Amino acid sequence: MNINRKLRFQLLVQNWFFVVLFLMLIVLLGFLASEYRIAKDITQANRNILTEGSVNVLKQMKAPINITVYATKDDAASGDVFRKGIVDFVARYQREKRDIKLTFINPSEEPKLAQDAGVKVDGEVVVEFQKRVEHITPPFAEQEFTNLLVRLSRTNQQAIMYLDGHGERNLLGLKNHDLGEFGKQLEAKGFKFANPDLTIAQAVPNNGAMLVIAAPQVDVSEIEAKKIQTYIESGGNLLWLLDDDHYRGLHDLAEYLNLEVSPGVVLDMASAQYGADARVAFASLYGEHPITTNFMLRTLFPEAHEVSATSSYEKGWKVARLVEVAPNGWLSGEKLAKDAKIAFNAKKDKRGPINVGLALERVYGKKGQRIVVMGNANFLSNTFITNGGNLDFGINVINWLAGDDNLITIQPMPLKDINVTIPDTDQGRLVAWTVFHAFQYFIPLGFLIAGFLLWWKRRRA
């Protein structure tokens, strides 16, 4: 083929045209990569992408977030890569929210800045959002950091008041039937607690977010009952947890809410497939309500009672059903002994599903009033709070009662494999040394030797 000057020029133009198109393709791919992201996390506990709960919290935070880390510089030679770990951790949040700014300050070089910020330890992280500031110290995982963001987002700083002195399930208690673990989770999300003594106080304080009545075991005194009644009639919010059909001195309040509670408990024969007793009822359906919007987690309610109420035009109450349990079970028509034989009685019992939760709402003055009544307190107890979506449901209820509807979401769960516990024995230290150094030295050296032997064998063949 005879290549003349004209053909050579055409080939040159084609080559340069290809180069220009190739460079344009690279730029286009880079632009698309920066604008669009597709990620799939296959780790056990979503270490590389955020859970749905964290993403939803970030969507509610419209203003920028400033994260300042007070830490000395990394020393990779000695294995100190703290700053790099923080960068990788925060990057997961930055991918979902572009206006998160990360800054590092070396407290050794800038001691005045660290002192002014109230920093006490190396590696402390200061997070600022809308002029509110929170500190967190390592180590921390997604759940702890997202809880910090929730605290910064919370607009309602009013305390959760709880009734005490009548055998209630305590929000700070450590016993199995108490609600202490639930209380810890609420504190982590920015809630404060108050325990007004209604035998002394003139009235239930009106500066609290809500009053919690968690299954009293003895009757509330008449004086206390009247103060609670006045609080509700004056527009106060309430979370009422009932373990039976005894109102414990609060009959007038139940009548005011048009409330009825069943004497018998819900029996769910499907519980056997989860290894549970028939008295443990599993939720099947959730009502149309802000508390349960997009809520699809399984919840369980041990020895739950049916609760029902009717809307009242006179008092302005709107009633919504929250949770229906035991679609294949029934509601016992009478109280059952612990050792009673469980069998459906068509004359006395009621077929499922059974509603065990209600949300009441009305307009009072210029503000809204909200009440939640649950025919079970055990689902929030220290024994059952970690089962299924019990914790998520409980926190959603509190957020709604507190008026923080935008924070109702699925909570980020703690990592299952975040810590490795090494026994403090000679054998434990030997095993740890062997495992860690095997991946650092022995296994790579083994691959190097195996590769050399394979090369030597092929060379001699």
C-alpha atoms as one frame of an Amber mdcrd trajectory, in Angstrom:
protein
   0.000   0.000   0.000   1.430   3.344  -1.074   1.188   5.875   1.799   1.319
   9.373   0.445   1.216  12.662   2.261  -2.590  12.941   2.029  -3.149   9.457
   3.473  -0.622  10.094   6.230  -2.503  13.291   7.139  -5.818  11.400   7.251
  -4.333   8.750   9.545  -2.927  11.471  11.797  -6.337  13.174  12.012  -8.021
   9.831  12.785  -5.517   9.081  15.550  -5.916  12.494  17.139  -9.702  12.274
  16.790  -9.587   8.934  18.628  -7.393  10.444  21.365  -9.788  13.387  21.810
 -12.823  11.064  21.966 -11.013   8.816  24.442 -10.147  11.776  26.686 -13.735
  13.040  26.474 -14.957   9.572  27.479 -12.648   9.574  30.499 -13.865  13.025
  31.553 -17.498  11.955  31.091 -16.973   8.806  33.153 -15.294  10.865  35.852
 -18.223  13.292  35.900 -20.758  10.466  36.107 -18.753   8.808  38.891 -18.792
  12.048  40.889 -22.515  12.660  40.366 -23.876   9.130  40.703 -22.878   6.360
  43.064 -23.872   2.720  43.315 -22.572   0.787  46.308 -23.210  -2.686  47.686
 -21.963  -3.613  51.132 -21.456  -7.350  51.704 -19.913  -7.066  55.168 -21.788
  -8.520  58.130 -22.703  -5.224  59.736 -22.665  -2.660  56.881 -19.207  -1.288
  57.605 -18.865   0.511  54.265 -22.253   2.166  53.707 -24.710   3.749  56.119
 -27.829   2.017  57.356 -31.260   3.346  56.452 -31.667   5.000  59.848 -28.506
   7.092  59.486 -29.407   8.128  55.935 -32.850   9.286  57.064 -31.338  11.332
  59.907 -28.955  13.059  57.473 -31.855  13.894  55.143 -33.507  15.837  57.974
 -30.361  17.901  58.686 -30.609  20.725  56.158 -27.754  22.879  57.486 -24.019
  22.074  57.146 -22.256  19.838  59.667 -18.739  20.712  60.839 -16.618  17.890
  62.276 -13.343  18.829  63.968 -10.973  16.075  65.085  -8.323  16.972  67.661
  -5.695  14.297  67.047  -1.951  14.084  66.548  -0.680  13.219  63.090  -0.587
   9.595  61.964   2.596   7.573  62.190   2.074   4.786  59.671   5.471   3.241
  60.483   4.316   2.446  64.015   0.783   1.453  62.924  -0.906   4.695  64.032
  -3.503   5.425  61.331  -6.206   7.042  63.494  -6.746  10.018  61.187  -7.104
   7.779  58.146  -9.714   5.717  59.984 -11.695   8.861  60.793 -11.494  10.004
  57.162 -12.847   6.652  55.948 -15.582   6.672  58.608 -16.781  10.211  57.884
 -16.637   9.553  54.121 -19.653   7.261  54.519 -21.635  10.218  55.873 -20.202
  12.654  53.313 -21.415  10.476  50.454 -24.981  10.986  51.711 -24.591  14.644
  52.737 -22.213  16.798  50.718 -21.956  19.706  53.178 -20.190  17.772  55.934
 -16.812  19.409  56.529 -14.008  17.446  58.213 -11.087  19.299  59.827  -8.081
  17.978  61.745  -6.264  19.937  64.436  -3.108  18.724  66.165  -3.567  19.555
  69.877   0.195  19.461  70.384   0.671  22.227  67.828  -2.527  24.148  68.645
  -3.069  23.686  72.411  -5.062  26.944  72.735  -7.646  25.790  70.167  -7.999
  22.432  71.919  -8.410  24.147  75.281 -11.020  26.583  73.970 -12.998  23.676
  72.468 -12.986  21.812  75.799 -11.021  18.884  74.382  -9.707  16.537  77.072
  -8.258  13.531  75.219  -6.285  12.973  72.044  -8.609  11.918  69.222 -11.679
  13.682  70.593 -14.219  14.662  67.924 -16.276  17.861  68.093 -19.415  18.022
  65.922 -21.209  21.340  65.311 -24.659  21.765  63.759 -26.696  24.976  63.785
 -24.552  26.418  66.627 -25.127  23.319  68.788 -22.047  21.308  69.717 -21.493
  17.705  70.844 -18.288  15.860  71.767 -17.562  12.177  71.193 -14.434  10.203
  72.019 -13.185   7.102  70.201 -13.802   4.295  69.754 -17.277   4.784  68.310
 -19.352   3.128  65.600 -22.226   4.246  63.380 -24.876   3.882  66.069 -23.068
   6.161  68.514 -22.256   8.788  65.894 -25.780   8.836  64.444 -27.215   9.142
  67.953 -25.004  12.215  68.347 -26.478  13.674  65.139 -29.979  12.933  66.427
 -29.203  14.839  69.627 -27.995  17.803  67.591 -31.135  17.639  65.418 -33.569
  17.467  68.297 -35.533  20.673  68.651 -37.603  19.615  71.670 -35.467  19.861
  74.814 -38.334  19.261  77.245 -37.925  16.422  79.739 -39.755  13.096  79.768
 -41.609  12.929  83.087 -42.389   9.540  84.592 -44.668   8.487  87.411 -42.983
   6.605  90.256 -43.748   5.224  93.694 -46.453   2.712  92.762 -44.365  -0.240
  91.554 -44.026   1.125  88.002 -41.463  -0.172  85.547 -38.638   2.288  86.090
 -37.025   4.074  83.125 -33.726   3.961  85.032 -34.141   0.518  86.570 -31.831
  -2.475  86.124 -34.254  -5.309  86.902 -35.528  -7.509  84.089 -39.029  -6.012
  84.208 -37.760  -2.412  84.324 -37.282  -0.134  81.300 -33.694   0.907  82.074
 -32.181  -0.130  78.744 -34.914   1.746  76.907 -34.151   4.762  79.103 -30.446
   4.548  78.184 -31.321   4.587  74.490 -33.540   7.646  75.005 -30.745   9.451
  76.871 -28.348   8.638  74.034 -30.778  10.364  71.681 -30.861  13.563  73.701
 -33.841  13.075  76.006 -33.751  14.137  79.651 -35.819  12.668  82.485 -37.790
  14.223  85.323 -39.534  12.484  88.199 -42.092  14.861  89.737 -43.461  13.854
  93.149 -47.187  14.408  92.681 -47.863  13.982  96.380 -45.965  17.249  96.981
 -46.093  19.150  93.662 -49.129  21.359  93.130 -49.633  19.911  89.646 -47.946
  17.894  86.928 -45.354  20.323  85.481 -46.516  21.723  82.146 -42.962  22.224
  80.829 -42.319  18.524  80.200 -42.568  16.779  76.845 -44.850  14.036  78.153
 -45.811  11.959  81.176 -45.058   8.225  81.200 -47.208   5.899  83.294 -45.555
   2.478  83.078 -47.858  -0.164  84.588 -48.328   0.766  88.274 -48.780  -2.227
  90.559 -50.762  -0.444  93.279 -53.424   2.230  93.065 -52.425   5.807  92.444
 -53.693   8.028  95.245 -56.773  10.137  94.640 -54.741  13.351  94.930 -52.229
  12.167  92.308 -55.004  10.893  90.015 -56.714  14.298  90.046 -53.451  16.064
  89.144 -52.866  13.634  86.251 -56.458  14.134  85.093 -56.003  17.917  85.145
 -52.733  17.560  83.210 -54.466  15.577  80.448 -57.497  17.853  80.346 -55.079
  20.787  79.972 -53.426  19.354  76.850 -50.553  17.281  78.268 -49.028  14.392
  76.291 -49.103  10.884  77.750 -47.591   7.436  77.248 -49.691   4.918  79.191
 -48.417   1.341  79.381 -50.911  -1.192  80.787 -50.073  -4.726  81.874 -53.682
  -5.633  82.703 -57.184  -4.193  82.797 -56.657  -2.607  86.220 -56.385   1.150
  85.838 -54.857   1.479  89.326 -56.845   4.496  90.442 -56.979   6.094  86.982
 -60.493   5.011  86.026 -61.589   8.596  85.405 -58.713   9.047  82.961 -59.680
   5.859  81.095 -63.265   7.115  80.886 -62.087  10.515  79.645 -60.207   8.767
  76.813 -63.093   6.339  76.102 -60.550   3.582  76.732 -61.215  -0.112  77.234
 -58.662  -2.837  78.034 -59.359  -6.559  77.790 -59.071  -8.752  80.900 -57.624
 -11.636  78.880 -54.302 -11.767  77.058 -53.484 -12.383  73.412 -52.466 -15.929
  72.494 -50.425 -16.449  69.349 -49.939 -20.046  68.240 -47.445 -18.922  65.580
 -45.007 -18.078  68.388 -43.885 -21.693  68.493 -41.969 -21.277  65.205 -39.827
 -18.653  66.943 -39.322 -20.812  70.009 -41.588 -18.619  72.141 -44.552 -19.254
  74.395 -48.080 -18.781  73.027 -48.502 -15.816  75.369 -45.894 -13.933  73.304
 -47.772 -12.273  70.432 -46.015 -11.164  67.243 -47.120  -8.097  65.291 -48.518
  -8.708  61.831 -49.950  -5.344  60.783 -49.265  -1.712  61.616 -51.775   1.085
  61.271 -51.509   4.133  59.042 -49.857   6.577  61.396 -46.628   8.646  61.560
 -45.304   6.265  64.236 -45.533   3.297  61.896 -44.873   4.897  58.510 -42.621
   2.513  56.539 -42.178   0.460  59.715 -41.784  -3.178  58.684 -39.831  -4.693
  61.568 -41.196  -7.589  63.573 -42.201  -6.684  67.119 -43.309  -8.954  69.939
 -45.557  -8.333  72.925 -45.501 -10.790  75.862 -48.882 -11.179  77.592 -50.461
  -8.298  75.700 -54.018  -7.024  76.194 -56.362  -5.593  73.605 -56.895  -1.833
  73.837 -59.695   0.042  72.128 -61.135   3.540  72.147 -63.649   5.500  70.136
 -63.175   8.897  68.577 -64.955  11.646  70.487 -66.453  14.621  68.699 -67.186
  16.313  72.024 -63.591  16.076  73.288 -61.994  16.180  69.821 -60.098  12.892
  70.016 -58.992  11.171  66.822 -58.060   7.538  67.440 -55.650   5.458  65.346
 -54.840   1.766  65.742 -51.092   1.180  65.863 -50.295  -2.526  66.152 -52.264
  -5.667  65.373 -50.868  -8.979  66.581 -51.616 -12.704  66.337 -53.474 -13.013
  63.002 -53.685 -16.750  63.570 -54.250 -16.470  67.300 -56.975 -15.150  69.536
 -57.802 -12.997  72.543 -58.655 -14.959  75.644 -62.080 -14.050  76.955 -60.943
 -14.383  80.550 -57.794 -14.334  82.627 -55.682 -17.483  82.336 -53.636 -19.135
  85.027 -49.940 -19.620  84.287 -50.382 -23.392  83.915 -53.742 -23.238  82.129
 -54.221 -25.371  79.034 -54.324 -23.190  75.943 -57.256 -23.919  73.639 -59.599
 -21.708  71.637 -63.098 -21.313  73.063 -65.503 -20.095  70.396 -67.985 -18.862
  73.010 -65.560 -16.696  75.000 -62.487 -15.980  72.881 -62.022 -13.538  70.001
 -60.179 -14.432  66.803 -57.114 -12.409  65.800 -55.697 -10.098  64.690 -55.905
  -8.137  67.937 -55.021  -4.468  68.357 -52.656  -3.755  71.279 -51.741  -0.096
  70.689 -53.606   3.180  70.200 -52.607   6.728  69.306 -54.976   9.535  70.279
 -54.596  13.069  68.994 -56.521  16.305  69.163 -56.067  20.030  68.763 -55.886
  21.765  72.120 -55.690  25.543  72.051 -52.918  26.487  69.640 -51.041  23.218
  70.030 -51.711  19.559  69.468 -52.120  16.971  72.199 -50.884  13.407  71.742
 -51.465  10.225  73.734 -50.313   6.648  73.164 -51.817   3.732  75.065 -50.244
   0.270  74.858 -51.869  -2.862  76.249 -48.406  -4.102  77.178 -45.380  -2.684
  78.989 -43.274  -5.819  78.822 -42.215  -5.215  75.219 -40.034  -2.300  76.400
 -38.597  -4.146  79.387 -34.894  -4.948  79.733 -35.731  -8.557  78.841 -37.460
  -7.879  75.518 -36.267  -4.449  74.308 -33.605  -5.928  71.992 -36.013  -8.350
  70.305 -36.927  -7.533  66.717 -38.081  -3.950  66.261 -39.251  -3.315  69.845
 -36.625  -0.627  70.435 -37.363   1.102  67.109 -41.088   1.099  67.778 -40.657
   2.458  71.302 -38.380   5.287  70.166 -40.784   6.158  67.346 -43.558   6.469
  69.938 -41.466   8.796  72.116 -40.380  10.930  69.136 -44.004  11.349  68.048
 -45.189  12.255  71.527 -42.332  14.768  71.830 -43.303  16.359  68.502 -40.112
  15.301  66.717 -41.912  13.609  63.828 -38.964  14.130  61.483 -36.798  11.906
  63.698 -39.130   8.918  63.434 -37.035   6.361  61.573 -35.380   2.975  61.779
 -32.556   3.151  64.287 -29.018   2.166  63.224 -28.166  -1.093  64.939 -24.904
  -1.681  66.832 -22.185  -3.674  65.096 -22.078  -7.323  66.099 -18.387  -7.863
  65.461 -16.814  -4.535  66.358 -14.628  -5.795  69.217 -12.214  -8.694  69.554
 -11.739  -9.802  73.153  -8.382 -11.430  73.844  -8.139 -13.468  77.068  -5.551
 -12.026  79.435  -3.562 -15.272  79.658  -0.263 -16.503  78.204  -2.159 -18.822
  75.861  -4.476 -16.007  74.732  -1.567 -13.661  74.039   0.231 -16.424  72.102
  -2.820 -17.081  69.933  -3.307 -13.346  69.287   0.384 -12.888  68.389   0.239
 -15.861  66.014  -2.977 -14.730  64.284  -1.997 -11.080  63.864   1.572 -11.771
  62.694   0.412 -14.598  60.443  -1.526 -12.114  58.314   1.230  -9.506  58.581
   4.282 -11.667  57.863   3.854 -15.451  57.688   1.103 -15.748  55.052   2.658
 -13.187  52.632   6.054 -14.880  53.097   4.452 -18.263  52.416   2.954 -16.990
  49.141   6.351 -15.547  48.157   8.151 -18.855  48.787   5.428 -20.841  47.000
   5.670 -18.543  43.985   9.446 -18.819  43.861   9.326 -22.635  44.046   6.707
 -22.765  41.280   8.838 -20.488  39.101  11.960 -22.562  39.782  10.158 -25.778
  38.966   8.864 -24.451  35.641  12.291 -23.007  34.774  13.933 -26.397  35.200
  11.250 -28.267  33.298
